Amino acid sequence: MAKVEKKARSEGALSDERLRELFREMLLIRRFEEKVEERFRAGELPGFLHVAIGQEAVASGVMAGLEPDDTIMSTHRAHGHTLAKGTHPNAIMAELYGKTEGCSGGFGGSMHLYDVANGMLGANAVVGAGLPQVTGTALAYQFRKEDKVAVAFFGDGATNTGVFHEALNLAQLWKVPALFVLEMNGWAESTPMSQHLPITDLSQRAVAFGMHSIDVDGQDVEAVFTATKEAREYAASGKGPVFLNVRTYRLVGHYIGDPQVYRDKDELNELRETKDPIELLRARLELSDDEFEQLDTEVTAIVEESVAFAKAGTDPAPEDALKWVYA
């Protein structure tokens, strides 16, 4: 029978120095997404935009627990994952501006970021679409006997799709080295869990396939790191894939401009005051106002530089509009 582990708050898995590094990274993700929202509202960014404010500890914690050669696939909410995986902010911002200097050459935009050189195999606007691709990627690693794992990020709503069940079924059947990371924020776009799920513990969906599952607090970056490291060791050892049920909070709307009429405003304000992963880690590290301001100034300068880099970038040539289109 599959085993479900409940991970409490981790203590002492990371040094204060490493936690400070992760704090800086989480703050960079936050400031990057805030700037992206600002520029989108100003009409400078094309397309549609989703941010993951409130979920930064998931991106940073998972990437910290992986090895450099491991690969990931993300969702339409991919900025934080891509930054934490190692893609330079300049390359991501240029991509959002549709410039050829972007990490996807200007072809992807916000919802289709990819940076294969850094192990980011792609974001996807189709709900759950990365799950079967990660199963296939992990199968390739297994065939090649490579010490690598493939990681899929997805949200609550994706657990209702057919490809979710197909991907997990095959991954467990073949015992591939994959991690399935559910960013469980309680919403499927604007639909609460109570209206689209018959269960409250989504770990049970992995148990149905006999898959090892770990439940973890997604607002605690150290706990996410510890769970990911354990999950990676399990999957890489040949025991099979792992389902990471990461309980997190989306502190913003589904998309930029979402009026969030479906959410209780008092509850949302309380979550922002009590569940912000950056503020929680700041309190744990006991960062002084001066220390925080120094870090904030550093990451803000990086973000501002990325905007300048993007604006000075190269627009794609019209004749390349259909490049890489095969059907």
N, C-alpha and C positions, 0 to 999 in steps of 0.2 A: 504494500500500500504506500502511496506517496506520502511524503513527510512535509508538513507545513511548520516552519519555524517562525516564532514571533520574536522579532528583534527589539529589545528595549533600547533605551538611550545608551550609546557607546561611551565608555570612559577610558581614556588613556590610549586609544589606538593610534593617535597621531600626536606628534609634538606640538607645542604651542607655535613654534616657528612654521611648521607645515600648515597648521590651521590658519595662521595669518596669511599665508600664501593663498589658501583657498578662499579666505575672506576677501582678499584683493581681487581674485578672479570673479567671485560672485558679484562684487561691487562693480567690476568692469562690465559684466553681463547686464546688470541692472541699468547702469548709466548708458550703455550702448542701446538698449531697447527703449529707454526713455527718449534718447536723441532720435532714434528711428521713428518713434511715434510723433515727435515734434515735427520732423521733416516731412512725414507722410501727411500730417494735418496741414502743413504749409503747401502741399501740392507738388512737392519735389520728387516723390517716389511713385512709380507706376505700380499698377496691380493692386492686390489685396494684401492686408497685413494682419498678422497675429503675433502677439508677444506672450512671453511666459513669466511675467512678473509675479513673484511669489514662489516660483519653482526652481530658482537658481541652485539650491542645494542639491537637487537631483542631478542636474547637468554636471556640476563640479564634483560631487561625490562619486558618481558612477565613473567618470573619466579617470579620477584619481585611483580608483580600484582596478582599472584595466592596465594592460601592458601596451606599450607604444604601437605594436604591430596589429593589435586588435582593431576591428572595424565596426562601424555603427551605421544604422539607417534611422532617419528621424521622421518627423511628421511635418505638418504645415507650420509648426511652432518650433523652428529649428535653430534660431540664432544662438541661443545659449549652448546647445549641444555642440554646435560647430566651433564656437569660440573656445569652449572647454577642451575640445579635441585637438586644438592647436592651430586652427586657421587664423591668420593675422586679421585683426579688425579692418585694416585697409581693404583687404581682398573681399571681405563680406560686405562692407559698406558699398564698395564699388559695384558689387553684384546687385545690391538693392537699387542702385542708381542705373542699372542696366548697362554698365560700361564693360568694355572688353578686358579691362584689368581685373574684373571680378573673378572670384574663385570658380565660377562656372562660365566664364567668358561672356557674361551678360545674357546668357540664354535662359538662366534658371529663375532669377529673382528670388524673392523671399521664400516662397513655398517650394522651390525646387533647388535649394542649395546643394552643391556637392563639391567635394575636394578629395578626390581619390588618393592623391599623394599623401594626405594626412589621415587617411583611413575613414573619411566621411563619404560613404558610398551613395548618399543621396537623401534628400527630404522628399516628401510626397504629399500632394494635396488630396489624394484619394485615401479615405480612412482605412487604415489597416493594410495598405498596399505593401509596406515594407516587411511585413511578417513573413510571407512566403519567400521573398528575396533573401532574407537573412537565413532562413532555413536552408536554402540552396547554397548560399555562401558558406555556411558552416559545414554543409555536406562536402563541399569542395576542399575545405581545410582538412576534413577527416580523410578523404581519399588521398590527399597529398601528404598526410601525416605531418601537417604543420602545427606548431604550438601556438595556435591563434584561436580566438573566439569571435563570433559575430554577434552583434547586439542590436535588437530592435526596440525602439521606443514607440509607445502608442498610448492612447487614452481610453477612458471608460467605454465610450461608445464603440470602439473597435472590437471589444470583446463580444459584440453581438453579430459581427460579420462572419460570413462563411469562411473567408480566408484565414481568420483567426483560428478557427477550429481545425481547418485543414493543415495549417502550418504547424500548430502545436502537436497535432496527431502524428504527422510525419516526422517532426523533429524528435519526438519521444520514441517513436518506433525505430528510428535509425540511430538514436543516441548521439545526435550531432552536438558539437560544442557551441551552443547558442545560449544567449541570455535574452529573455523576453521581459522588458522593463515596462511595467504598467505605471504610468504617471496618473494615479487615481486621484483626480481633483474633485470628484463628485458631480461632474457635468459632462454631458455629451452635447457639445455646443451649448444650447440653452435648455436642454432637458435634464432635470435632476435624476439621480440614480433611481429614486423610488418610482419613476414613471417609465423606465425602460429596462430595469433589471429585476428579476424575481428573487435575487439573493443580495445580501449586503457584503458578504465576504468573498471578494472576487478571486481569492486564492483557490477557492473550490473549483473554479473553472480549469485550473491547472491540474488539480487533484483528479479530475475526471479522466485525465490522460495518464495518470500515474506519474506525473512530473513533480520533481522536487520544487518546493515553493518556499520563499522567504518573505515575510511581512516586515516592513521597516518604516520608521518615521521619516518622511521625505523632507521635513523641515530641519533635520539635524544632519549636517553634511558629514560628520564623522560616522554616524550610524549608517548612512548610505554608503560611505566608503567601505566600512567593515563588511556590510552585507554583500556588496559587489565583489570584494576581494574573495570572500568565501565562495560566492556563486561561481566566480571565474575558475577558482581552483577545482571546484566540483566538476564543472563542464569540461575543462581542459584535461582532466584526468581520465576522461572516457566514460564517466558515469551517466552522461546524458545532459540535456539542457536544464536550465533553471528558470523559474518564473519568479521575478522580483515584483512583489506587490508594494509599490511605493506610495504611501499616503501623503498627499501634498495638497496645496491650495492655490488655485488660480485667483489672484487678487485683483484681476482686471476682467474685462469682458472677453467674450469669445473672439471678437475682432475689434480693431480700432474703430471707434464710432458706435460700438454696441451700447445701447442705452440701458441694458441689463434690467429691464422691467420685470424679468422673471426671478430676480434675486431680492431677498430682504436686505434693505439698505443698512439697517442697524446691525444685522449679523455680519455683513460685509465689512463694515467699519470696525467691528470687534475683531474680525480675523486679521485685518490690517494692523491692528494694535497689538495682537497677541501671537500671531503666527508668521510674521515676516521672518524668513530664515536669516536675512542679513542682520536684522536687529537682535535676533536670538544669539547669533554667533558673536556679534559685537559685545553683548552683555557677558557672554561666557569668557571672552578674552579680556574683558575689562579694559577695552580700549578707551583711552582718554579722548576728549574732544580734539585735542591737538593731533593725536595719532590718526584719528579718523579723518580729520581735515587734510592731513598730508596724503593719505591714501586716496581720498576722494579727488584731490587736486591732480594726482598722478594719472588716475584712470580717466578723469574727465578730459585731460589734455590729449590722451591717446584717442579718445572718441572724437574730439574736435579735429584732430589730425586726420582721422579716417574720413570725415566728411569733406575736408579740404582735398584729400587725395581723390576721393570719388568724383567731386565736382570738376577736378582737373583731368579726369579720365577721358578715354576715347570712346566716342559713340560707335556702335557697330555699323558696318557697311550695309546698306539696303540689300545688296545682292546676296548677303549671307542670311537673309531672313529664314530661308528654308533649309539651311545647313543642319545636318544631323536629324532631319525628318525623314523617316523611312516608310511611313504608311499614311 
